[in-house]
Amino acid sequence: MNRRTFVALTSGFFAALSLVAAPAIAKPKQPVAPPPVQMSAFVDPDASHDPDNVLVLDLSNGGRVLIRLMPQWAPGHIERIKTLTKQGFYNGVIFHRVIEGFMAQTGDPTGTGTGGSPLPDLKAEFNRMPHVRGTVSMARTEAPDSANSQFFIVFYPRFALDNRYTNFGRVISGMDVVDTIERGEPPANPTKVVQASLLSEGKAKPAYVAPVLVAPPTLVAEPVPVPVVVPVAPKLKVKRKP
């Protein structure tokens, strides 16, 4: 092997070795979608746990309802409910639409079902949490992003509402009180939210004032006037003398 051949072989060997040692050009990685967030349908029934996420409704029927708020289901809606509650927005608002076997709806200060708060409407946070007895969900119009302040409490399971209305909580105490809310659209004597608060605020239950039942007025029949008959004296025939 001559010198020229040796040099050529040596140069080729080191060139090949440098290619092997050189790092490969990194290929751009495709973005990986994050795994879907797994939400649990479990609702903690112990009100002493996380009291800042327990909504308290003191109603005009004398009962108290505790609702477990679920931020992991609908964080934007929970923030809205808390904001309005701390502002006293729900105090004095009636349950304006209460359908037997379905639900009781409140949250409209006008009591007509068409009102809301001064805050902007919310972006929908639909989820697959089931609408079971005691579920608390946001009311809206036909537009998905139209929920604002109104919400409803479900009397019996309505799974057709799942993933169509934003389910944000569940009653954990006082469902028997919900059952006594006056029915109607609107009710003749609507049940009111006397006070709404968060359990962490420690607000006392308002004194219950029993409604004053006014007896309907007794209808007294007016006397029918009896015509007075005045006797007329008969005319006497006077006989003329012949």
C-alpha positions in Angstrom: 0.0 0.0 0.0 1.5 3.3 -1.1 1.4 6.5 0.8 -1.3 8.1 -1.4 -3.6 5.1 -0.9 -3.1 5.1 2.9 -3.9 8.8 3.2 -7.1 8.4 1.1 -8.3 5.5 3.3 -7.5 7.3 6.5 -9.3 10.5 5.3 -12.3 8.5 4.4 -12.4 6.7 7.7 -12.3 9.9 9.8 -14.9 11.5 7.5 -17.3 8.6 8.1 -16.5 8.6 11.8 -17.4 12.4 12.0 -20.8 11.7 10.3 -21.6 9.0 12.8 -20.6 11.2 15.8 -22.6 14.3 14.4 -26.0 14.8 16.0 -28.9 14.1 13.8 -31.1 17.0 12.8 -34.1 17.1 15.2 -37.4 16.7 13.6 -40.1 19.2 14.7 -42.4 17.5 17.2 -46.1 17.5 16.5 -48.0 19.3 19.3 -49.6 16.8 21.7 -53.1 17.6 22.8 -53.5 17.5 26.6 -55.6 14.6 27.8 -59.2 15.5 28.6 -59.8 16.6 32.2 -61.5 13.8 34.1 -64.4 15.2 36.2 -65.8 13.2 39.0 -69.6 13.3 39.6 -69.0 12.9 43.3 -70.3 15.7 45.4 -69.1 16.1 49.0 -72.2 16.1 51.2 -70.3 17.4 54.3 -70.9 21.2 54.4 -68.0 21.7 56.9 -65.6 20.9 54.1 -64.6 23.8 51.9 -67.4 26.2 53.2 -66.4 28.8 50.7 -68.0 26.6 48.0 -71.3 26.0 49.8 -74.1 28.3 48.7 -76.8 29.0 51.4 -80.3 29.9 50.4 -82.7 31.0 53.2 -86.2 30.9 51.8 -89.4 32.7 52.8 -91.0 29.3 53.7 -88.7 29.2 56.7 -86.3 26.6 55.3 -82.5 26.7 54.6 -81.0 25.0 51.5 -77.3 24.2 51.2 -75.8 23.8 47.7 -72.3 22.4 47.0 -70.7 24.5 44.3 -68.4 22.6 42.0 -65.6 24.8 40.5 -64.1 21.8 38.7 -67.3 21.5 36.7 -67.9 25.1 35.7 -65.3 27.6 37.1 -66.7 30.6 35.3 -70.2 30.0 36.5 -69.1 29.4 40.1 -67.3 32.7 40.1 -70.4 34.5 38.9 -72.7 32.9 41.5 -70.2 33.9 44.2 -69.9 37.4 43.0 -73.7 38.0 42.8 -74.2 36.3 46.2 -71.6 38.6 47.9 -73.3 41.6 46.3 -76.7 40.6 47.8 -78.1 40.3 44.3 -80.3 37.3 45.1 -81.8 38.6 48.3 -85.6 39.1 47.8 -85.7 37.4 44.4 -88.6 35.0 43.9 -88.8 31.5 42.4 -90.7 32.7 39.3 -91.0 29.4 37.4 -91.8 26.3 39.3 -93.0 23.2 37.4 -94.2 20.1 39.3 -92.0 17.1 38.6 -89.4 19.2 36.9 -87.6 22.2 38.5 -87.8 25.5 40.4 -86.1 28.5 38.8 -85.0 31.8 40.4 -82.3 34.5 39.9 -84.3 37.1 38.0 -84.8 40.4 39.9 -87.7 41.3 37.7 -89.6 38.1 38.5 -90.6 37.6 34.9 -87.9 35.2 33.6 -86.5 37.8 31.2 -84.1 39.7 33.5 -80.6 39.2 34.8 -77.7 41.0 36.4 -75.8 44.0 35.0 -72.8 41.7 34.3 -72.2 40.3 30.8 -73.5 36.9 29.8 -71.4 33.8 30.5 -69.6 31.5 28.1 -71.2 28.1 28.2 -69.4 25.4 30.3 -71.6 22.4 29.4 -70.5 19.2 30.9 -71.6 15.6 31.2 -72.5 15.7 34.9 -76.0 14.2 35.3 -79.0 16.3 36.1 -80.3 14.3 39.0 -82.6 15.2 41.9 -81.1 18.3 43.6 -78.9 19.3 40.6 -78.4 23.1 40.4 -77.9 24.3 36.8 -77.9 27.6 34.9 -80.9 28.8 32.9 -80.4 30.3 29.5 -82.1 31.3 26.3 -81.8 29.3 23.0 -78.3 30.8 22.6 -75.6 28.7 24.3 -73.7 31.6 25.7 -76.6 33.4 27.3 -76.6 32.3 31.0 -76.3 35.2 33.4 -77.8 35.0 36.8 -80.8 32.7 36.7 -80.5 29.1 37.9 -82.8 26.2 38.6 -83.0 23.3 41.0 -84.1 19.9 39.6 -86.9 18.0 41.4 -86.4 14.7 39.6 -83.7 13.4 37.2 -83.7 15.0 33.7 -80.8 13.5 31.8 -81.9 15.2 28.6 -80.4 18.4 30.0 -76.9 16.9 30.3 -74.3 18.7 28.2 -76.9 21.3 27.2 -77.1 23.3 30.3 -74.2 24.2 32.7 -74.5 22.0 35.7 -72.6 23.7 38.5 -73.7 22.1 41.8 -76.1 20.0 43.9 -78.2 20.4 46.9 -76.6 18.7 49.9 -79.1 19.7 52.6 -82.7 21.0 52.5 -84.1 19.2 49.5 -87.3 18.8 51.5 -87.4 22.6 51.7 -87.0 22.8 47.9 -90.0 20.4 47.5 -92.2 23.0 49.3 -91.5 25.9 47.0 -94.8 27.2 45.6 -95.6 26.0 42.1 -96.6 28.1 39.2 -95.4 30.2 36.2 -95.4 32.5 38.1 -96.9 31.2 41.4 -99.7 33.1 42.9 -97.8 33.4 46.2 -94.2 32.9 45.1 -91.5 31.6 47.5 -88.6 34.1 47.9 -84.9 33.9 48.5 -84.8 36.0 51.7 -81.0 35.7 52.0 -78.3 34.1 49.8 -74.8 33.7 51.3 -71.7 31.6 51.3 -71.4 29.3 54.3 -67.9 30.7 55.0 -69.5 34.1 55.6 -71.3 32.7 58.7 -74.5 34.6 58.2 -77.3 33.8 60.7 -80.5 32.5 59.4 -83.1 35.3 59.2 -86.0 35.1 61.6 -89.0 33.4 60.0 -92.0 35.5 59.6 -95.1 33.4 59.1 -97.3 34.7 56.2 -100.4 36.5 57.3 -103.4 34.6 55.8 -106.2 37.0 55.1 -109.6 35.3 55.1 -111.6 36.1 52.0 -114.3 38.6 52.7 -117.7 37.2 53.6 -120.2 37.9 50.9 -123.3 39.3 52.4 -126.4 39.2 50.2 -127.9 42.6 49.7 -131.6 42.6 50.7 -133.9 42.6 47.8 -136.3 45.6 48.1 -139.9 44.6 48.7 -142.3 46.8 46.9 -144.7 48.5 49.4 -148.3 48.2 48.4 -150.4 51.1 49.5 -154.0 50.1 49.8 -156.3 52.3 47.9 -159.6 53.0 49.5 -162.5 51.9 47.4 -164.7 54.6 46.0 -168.1 54.8 47.6 -171.0 55.0 45.2 -173.4 57.7 46.4 -177.0 57.0 45.6 -178.8 60.0 44.4 -182.2 60.6 45.8 -185.0 60.4 43.4 
